[in-house]
């Protein structure tokens, strides 16, 4: 299991790579400003989908987005 410090580090690294430094900091500010219940958000994310359907969608996404090594 990863430590909280490592998770924060990796999360910020990903945010910086995809959003840039300023937008990553704005994202963090927005998250801290608004109350957010991750569990409730997850429950409404894929209504009517079974675990198997979600798993298959994730597998297809990975196949389409995996980086090949040269």
N, C-alpha and C positions, 0 to 999 in steps of 0.2 A: 504494500500500500504506500502511495506517495505521501510525503509530508505536506502539511498545509503550505509551508513556505515554497516547496517545489511546485505545487499546483498554482499558487499565485504567480510565481515566476513564469511558468509556461503559459499561463493564461494571458498575462501582460505581453509576453513575447508574440503570441499569436495575434492579439489585438493590434499591437504596433505594426506587425508585418502586413496586416490586412487593412487597417484603418489609418495608419500613420500615428505619430506620437500625439498630436493635438486631438484628433478625433477619438483616439483610445482613451485619453484622459477625460474628454467630454462624455464618453460612454459610461465610464466609471462614475462620474458625477451624476449622470442621469439615473443610474441604478441606485445609487445611495440616496438620492432625493425622493424617489417614488417607492412607496411600499410595494413589495413584490413577493407573491407567494408562489414559489417554484412548483410545489406540489399541485396546486390548483391549476396553474398554467399547463402543466403536463397532462392533467386529466382532460383538458379541452383541446389538446393539440391534434389528436387523431381520433375524433369521434367516430364510432361505428367500425373501427378497424381492430382486428384481432392482433394478438402478439405475433402470430405467424405472418400476417400480412405486413406488419411493420418491419419485422425481421427481414422478410424478402425484399421489401423496398430498400432497406439499408444495404443489403447485399448487392442489389443492382446499382445503387448509388456508388458503392465502393468499387465495383467493377468498372464503372464508367469514369471514375475519378482517380483511380490508382495511378501513381507515377511509375513508369517503367524504368528500370535501371539499364544503362547502356553498357 
